[in-house]
Amino acid sequence: MKEARLFTATRIVAMTIIGVLVTGLIGWAGSADEPRHDDAALRAALEAVVDAGATGAIGLIDAGGNVYTTAVGMARLDQRRSLRVTDQVRAGSITKTVISTIALQLVDEGRLRLDDTVEQWLPDTVPNGVAITIRMLLNHTSGIFDYTADPDWNAAVVTDPHRHWLPQELIAVGTAHPPLFPPGQSLAYSNTGYIVIGLVLKKATGQLVQDLVWQRIVRPLRLDGTFFATSARFRGAPAHGYLPPSLTGDGYLDTSSWHPSLAWTAGALVSTAPDLARFYQALLSGRLLSPALLNEMTRTVTSPDYPGIGLGLGIWSVETRCGTAWGHMGGIPGYKSFALNNRSGTHSAVFIVPTEPDETIGAAFDAAVTTAVCQMLGRESLEASYSAPAS
């Protein structure tokens, strides 16, 4: 069935992006080569992604004050416009770092504790909520089933991609499945857990999530292209997201009007490449959290199921060929992105593709990730330039 095949490839978090990073970056510690900041190499990597079938690609590298930005391809296909570095995109699960930062700010203020249970804040919302803590939700050790893995929910989204989903509906999808393991006993990425966190933030502050994002992140950092989306409308010039013909069985399908409530606090952020770099630089340099809470955020848990990845509180550590990077990856139908940084926040790499990667695009995405992260960390990648196979 065409629709089922379509959305199988477009799960919100699309954890296959971890596989892209693991196979493309991990496995070589590298040597301390002279720093390489090659704008031509970044452009070539992005062009290879477009040659592989993506509608466009955006790259930003800040190698400690030396900033390179490049955009190639088109921002939209029906009314053709060239893609720009400052175009707004749906940032997907990068949203989780923002949501976690707000939660940790509330911990700093004494309004929330990491050891508080879900039951304390949201009685009768999650089975065994008395044993699930805020920390477990933030670092994916709660055991709550990921609602985006539910096939019936996926089918419902494909049938009506413009439907407005309530957070309680998303939680109900996840909790209709048995827990994956007892709370705190293992690791499994869960979008459902971040929907629960969104409701906790509302309960703890009495404010809407979009207002918290504006007041605590967007306004103080002057992130002019960033907001928490509550409708499908963009507020600036958008890069339209697409599913490629290999996944639709037909032409490119524009997903930019799909309702962001299907991701809510797990992935509804809209942002730009420069804004994402600025956010992570502020976070990791200590401008948004106290040293104690930033240390809590970057305390990671690991699992053989996520090789080379450590999951902190809304942030990942990624062991790459060129060193350890910190940040998050984002996936929401039609968009794939990553924002990675060094631990101090002085170096950043942001890479965004407004097209759902199929196998061919994914290979080029892999090579571009390698190029961007290694340049950001001041190392030269061993990866050769990627060339799309002849069709």
PLY file of the C-alpha trace (Angstrom):
ply
format ascii 1.0
element vertex 391
property float x
property float y
property float z
element edge 390
property int vertex1
property int vertex2
end_header
0.00 0.00 0.00
1.52 3.29 -1.11
0.50 5.34 1.95
1.87 2.80 4.40
5.21 2.70 2.56
5.28 6.49 2.49
5.00 7.07 6.19
7.17 4.11 7.14
10.01 6.24 5.78
8.90 9.42 7.56
8.63 8.67 11.26
9.06 11.86 13.22
12.28 10.98 14.97
13.55 8.54 12.34
16.19 6.99 14.53
17.97 5.76 11.42
19.75 9.11 11.58
21.78 7.60 14.40
22.90 4.92 11.97
23.94 7.60 9.49
26.17 9.22 12.09
27.56 5.97 13.42
28.52 4.52 10.05
29.71 7.81 8.62
31.62 9.34 11.51
32.55 6.78 14.14
35.50 4.47 13.90
38.52 6.70 13.44
39.98 8.72 16.28
42.00 10.79 13.83
45.25 12.63 14.35
45.71 16.27 15.23
45.98 17.54 11.67
46.27 21.23 10.94
42.77 22.79 11.12
41.02 22.63 7.79
38.30 25.17 7.05
37.48 24.68 3.39
34.39 26.47 2.16
34.72 24.70 -1.20
34.66 21.30 0.52
31.46 22.17 2.38
29.78 23.39 -0.81
30.83 20.26 -2.68
29.38 18.07 0.09
26.08 19.96 0.00
25.90 19.84 -3.80
26.41 16.08 -3.62
23.32 15.83 -1.39
21.28 17.73 -3.99
22.73 15.64 -6.80
21.57 12.58 -4.87
17.96 13.79 -4.98
17.47 16.30 -2.15
15.72 19.55 -3.04
18.33 21.55 -1.15
20.89 21.59 1.64
22.12 24.16 4.17
25.45 24.06 5.96
27.02 26.26 8.63
30.43 25.76 10.19
31.77 27.97 12.98
35.31 26.78 13.66
35.94 29.15 16.55
35.10 32.47 14.92
35.81 31.41 11.33
32.24 31.04 10.04
31.27 29.44 6.73
27.67 29.28 5.50
26.43 27.70 2.31
23.03 26.87 0.83
22.42 25.01 -2.41
19.27 23.90 -4.21
15.73 25.17 -4.00
13.58 26.39 -1.10
10.43 25.27 -2.91
9.65 23.48 -6.14
6.22 24.80 -7.18
7.23 28.49 -7.12
10.93 28.01 -7.56
13.15 29.98 -5.21
16.78 29.38 -4.32
17.46 28.13 -0.80
19.07 30.57 1.65
21.03 29.89 4.83
18.53 31.97 6.83
15.42 30.13 5.58
13.24 28.71 8.33
12.99 24.93 8.65
11.24 22.49 10.94
13.99 21.47 13.35
12.40 18.22 14.56
13.96 16.63 17.62
16.44 19.46 18.13
13.37 20.82 19.94
14.22 18.43 22.77
17.35 20.37 23.73
15.28 23.55 24.02
12.59 21.84 26.10
15.17 20.22 28.35
16.95 23.55 28.84
13.71 25.14 30.03
13.06 22.22 32.39
16.57 22.57 33.85
16.11 26.32 34.26
13.06 25.53 36.39
15.20 23.11 38.40
17.73 25.93 38.88
14.90 28.11 40.17
13.65 25.46 42.59
10.33 25.08 40.78
11.02 21.55 39.59
13.31 18.71 40.69
14.89 16.07 38.50
13.78 13.42 40.99
10.15 14.57 40.92
7.87 11.87 39.57
5.35 12.13 36.77
2.63 11.19 39.24
3.45 14.24 41.39
2.82 16.60 38.50
0.39 14.70 36.26
-1.62 12.20 38.32
-3.00 9.22 36.40
-1.42 10.35 33.12
1.19 7.62 32.69
1.05 4.03 34.02
3.52 3.59 36.88
4.08 7.35 36.87
5.04 7.10 40.54
8.29 5.38 39.47
9.12 7.61 36.48
11.13 10.75 37.21
11.69 13.94 35.26
15.29 12.85 34.73
14.13 9.57 33.15
11.89 11.43 30.73
14.71 13.75 29.71
17.35 11.05 29.16
15.04 8.41 27.64
15.29 5.87 30.47
11.57 5.93 31.36
10.65 2.84 29.33
7.57 4.58 27.90
6.78 3.35 24.38
7.48 5.84 21.58
4.14 6.83 20.05
5.76 7.45 16.65
6.44 3.69 16.43
2.72 2.91 16.50
1.62 1.87 12.97
-1.98 2.94 13.46
-0.89 6.42 14.51
1.38 6.63 11.47
-1.50 5.66 9.22
-3.72 8.31 10.85
-1.13 11.01 10.19
-0.83 10.02 6.53
-4.60 9.99 6.16
-4.95 13.48 7.64
-1.57 15.25 7.92
-3.29 18.53 8.83
-5.04 17.16 11.90
-4.39 18.96 15.18
-3.20 16.44 17.77
-3.65 17.06 21.49
-0.68 16.14 23.70
-2.95 13.80 25.67
-3.79 11.94 22.46
-0.10 11.38 21.69
0.55 10.14 25.23
-2.43 7.81 24.98
-0.97 6.26 21.82
2.32 5.59 23.60
0.88 4.32 26.86
-1.52 1.96 25.06
1.59 -0.19 24.58
3.29 -2.00 27.47
6.41 -0.31 28.88
9.61 -1.38 27.16
11.36 -1.96 30.51
11.04 -0.94 34.17
11.76 2.77 34.72
15.46 3.55 34.88
16.58 0.05 33.90
17.55 0.62 30.27
17.59 3.15 27.43
15.07 3.65 24.60
14.44 6.89 22.72
10.90 8.04 23.48
9.08 10.97 21.93
6.21 10.19 24.29
8.41 11.10 27.25
8.98 14.58 25.83
5.26 15.11 25.31
4.85 14.32 29.01
7.61 16.84 29.83
5.70 19.48 27.87
2.66 18.99 30.09
4.86 19.12 33.21
6.29 22.47 32.08
2.78 23.85 31.59
1.71 22.60 35.02
4.82 23.91 36.79
4.67 27.40 35.25
1.04 27.97 34.31
2.29 29.11 30.90
1.97 27.82 27.36
5.03 26.09 25.97
5.32 28.53 23.07
5.49 31.39 25.56
8.16 29.64 27.63
10.27 29.12 24.51
9.89 32.77 23.58
10.60 34.19 27.02
13.44 31.91 28.08
15.24 31.08 24.83
14.22 33.10 21.78
14.02 36.61 23.25
17.17 36.58 25.42
19.27 35.08 22.62
17.63 37.20 19.89
16.82 34.20 17.75
14.76 36.11 15.21
14.04 33.08 13.00
12.98 30.72 15.78
9.62 29.92 17.37
7.67 27.00 18.78
5.10 26.17 16.12
1.45 25.73 17.09
0.17 25.84 13.51
1.55 24.95 10.09
2.22 28.60 9.32
5.81 29.85 9.08
6.63 33.37 10.27
9.48 34.00 7.86
10.75 32.68 4.55
10.51 28.88 4.77
12.38 26.08 3.15
9.63 23.68 2.11
10.17 20.09 3.19
9.64 17.20 0.78
9.37 13.47 0.52
11.32 12.31 -2.57
9.82 10.25 -5.42
11.54 7.09 -4.19
9.38 7.23 -1.05
6.13 8.53 -2.52
6.14 6.34 -5.62
5.40 9.48 -7.61
6.85 13.01 -7.49
8.08 15.15 -4.61
5.47 15.61 -1.87
5.50 18.90 0.07
5.17 18.24 3.83
5.74 21.78 5.06
2.02 22.27 5.75
1.71 19.15 7.92
0.51 20.14 11.37
3.39 20.41 13.89
1.15 19.22 16.74
2.05 15.70 15.62
5.40 16.38 17.30
4.60 19.10 19.90
7.34 19.30 22.56
9.15 16.38 20.93
9.76 18.26 17.68
7.68 21.35 16.79
10.46 23.96 16.82
10.97 26.11 13.72
14.41 27.67 13.37
17.28 28.61 11.07
20.84 27.34 10.82
22.38 30.51 12.34
19.85 30.49 15.20
20.55 26.83 16.01
24.28 27.53 16.14
23.71 30.52 18.42
21.45 28.54 20.75
23.91 25.69 21.27
26.82 28.10 21.65
24.91 29.93 24.41
23.87 26.69 26.08
27.25 24.96 26.12
29.12 28.12 27.09
27.00 28.40 30.24
24.76 31.35 29.39
21.48 29.49 29.90
22.17 27.13 32.82
24.24 27.13 35.98
27.44 25.04 35.85
25.82 22.39 38.07
22.78 21.98 35.83
24.86 22.05 32.64
26.91 19.22 34.13
23.67 17.34 34.83
22.54 17.89 31.26
25.76 16.49 29.81
25.89 13.44 32.08
25.11 10.72 29.56
23.80 7.18 29.61
24.77 4.64 26.96
23.46 1.42 25.49
24.74 -1.11 22.93
21.62 -0.24 20.94
23.04 3.28 20.39
26.73 2.72 19.60
28.86 5.82 19.88
25.96 7.88 21.23
25.53 9.06 24.81
22.12 10.43 25.76
22.10 13.26 28.27
19.19 15.44 29.33
17.97 16.56 25.92
21.46 16.51 24.44
23.69 13.84 22.88
27.38 13.19 22.85
28.52 11.68 19.56
31.88 9.96 19.19
32.95 10.90 15.70
35.99 10.17 13.58
37.27 13.61 14.42
36.46 13.87 18.12
33.50 14.12 20.48
30.65 16.39 19.43
27.63 17.56 21.43
24.16 18.47 20.23
21.14 16.75 18.74
19.70 15.48 15.50
16.29 16.38 14.14
13.80 14.48 12.02
10.24 15.41 11.13
8.53 14.46 7.84
10.36 16.20 5.02
13.28 17.55 7.07
16.52 16.13 8.47
18.98 18.19 10.47
21.79 18.09 12.96
23.44 20.67 15.18
26.73 19.54 16.73
29.30 21.46 18.75
32.41 21.09 20.83
31.79 20.84 24.58
32.59 24.49 25.28
30.27 25.81 22.57
32.99 27.70 20.72
32.72 25.53 17.58
29.46 24.60 15.81
28.24 22.73 12.77
24.66 22.82 11.52
23.48 20.81 8.55
19.89 20.81 7.26
18.29 18.93 4.38
14.65 19.83 3.62
14.07 16.44 2.03
13.43 13.08 3.69
16.56 11.02 2.98
16.13 7.80 1.04
19.08 5.43 0.70
20.84 7.52 -1.93
20.28 10.88 -0.27
21.24 9.29 3.04
24.66 8.27 1.73
25.36 11.82 0.59
23.98 13.16 3.88
26.45 10.86 5.67
29.41 12.26 3.72
28.29 15.86 4.28
27.94 15.25 8.02
31.49 13.91 8.07
32.81 16.94 6.22
30.99 19.49 8.37
31.76 17.94 11.77
35.42 17.31 11.02
35.87 20.86 9.75
34.07 22.20 12.81
36.42 20.25 15.11
39.48 21.32 13.13
40.28 17.90 11.69
40.41 16.66 8.12
38.04 13.82 7.31
39.26 10.74 5.49
35.99 10.60 3.57
36.23 11.14 -0.14
33.75 13.38 -1.90
30.46 11.60 -2.47
29.12 11.22 -5.99
25.56 10.14 -6.66
25.38 6.92 -8.69
24.23 7.22 -12.27
20.52 6.72 -12.65
0 1
1 2
2 3
3 4
4 5
5 6
6 7
7 8
8 9
9 10
10 11
11 12
12 13
13 14
14 15
15 16
16 17
17 18
18 19
19 20
20 21
21 22
22 23
23 24
24 25
25 26
26 27
27 28
28 29
29 30
30 31
31 32
32 33
33 34
34 35
35 36
36 37
37 38
38 39
39 40
40 41
41 42
42 43
43 44
44 45
45 46
46 47
47 48
48 49
49 50
50 51
51 52
52 53
53 54
54 55
55 56
56 57
57 58
58 59
59 60
60 61
61 62
62 63
63 64
64 65
65 66
66 67
67 68
68 69
69 70
70 71
71 72
72 73
73 74
74 75
75 76
76 77
77 78
78 79
79 80
80 81
81 82
82 83
83 84
84 85
85 86
86 87
87 88
88 89
89 90
90 91
91 92
92 93
93 94
94 95
95 96
96 97
97 98
98 99
99 100
100 101
101 102
102 103
103 104
104 105
105 106
106 107
107 108
108 109
109 110
110 111
111 112
112 113
113 114
114 115
115 116
116 117
117 118
118 119
119 120
120 121
121 122
122 123
123 124
124 125
125 126
126 127
127 128
128 129
129 130
130 131
131 132
132 133
133 134
134 135
135 136
136 137
137 138
138 139
139 140
140 141
141 142
142 143
143 144
144 145
145 146
146 147
147 148
148 149
149 150
150 151
151 152
152 153
153 154
154 155
155 156
156 157
157 158
158 159
159 160
160 161
161 162
162 163
163 164
164 165
165 166
166 167
167 168
168 169
169 170
170 171
171 172
172 173
173 174
174 175
175 176
176 177
177 178
178 179
179 180
180 181
181 182
182 183
183 184
184 185
185 186
186 187
187 188
188 189
189 190
190 191
191 192
192 193
193 194
194 195
195 196
196 197
197 198
198 199
199 200
200 201
201 202
202 203
203 204
204 205
205 206
206 207
207 208
208 209
209 210
210 211
211 212
212 213
213 214
214 215
215 216
216 217
217 218
218 219
219 220
220 221
221 222
222 223
223 224
224 225
225 226
226 227
227 228
228 229
229 230
230 231
231 232
232 233
233 234
234 235
235 236
236 237
237 238
238 239
239 240
240 241
241 242
242 243
243 244
244 245
245 246
246 247
247 248
248 249
249 250
250 251
251 252
252 253
253 254
254 255
255 256
256 257
257 258
258 259
259 260
260 261
261 262
262 263
263 264
264 265
265 266
266 267
267 268
268 269
269 270
270 271
271 272
272 273
273 274
274 275
275 276
276 277
277 278
278 279
279 280
280 281
281 282
282 283
283 284
284 285
285 286
286 287
287 288
288 289
289 290
290 291
291 292
292 293
293 294
294 295
295 296
296 297
297 298
298 299
299 300
300 301
301 302
302 303
303 304
304 305
305 306
306 307
307 308
308 309
309 310
310 311
311 312
312 313
313 314
314 315
315 316
316 317
317 318
318 319
319 320
320 321
321 322
322 323
323 324
324 325
325 326
326 327
327 328
328 329
329 330
330 331
331 332
332 333
333 334
334 335
335 336
336 337
337 338
338 339
339 340
340 341
341 342
342 343
343 344
344 345
345 346
346 347
347 348
348 349
349 350
350 351
351 352
352 353
353 354
354 355
355 356
356 357
357 358
358 359
359 360
360 361
361 362
362 363
363 364
364 365
365 366
366 367
367 368
368 369
369 370
370 371
371 372
372 373
373 374
374 375
375 376
376 377
377 378
378 379
379 380
380 381
381 382
382 383
383 384
384 385
385 386
386 387
387 388
388 389
389 390
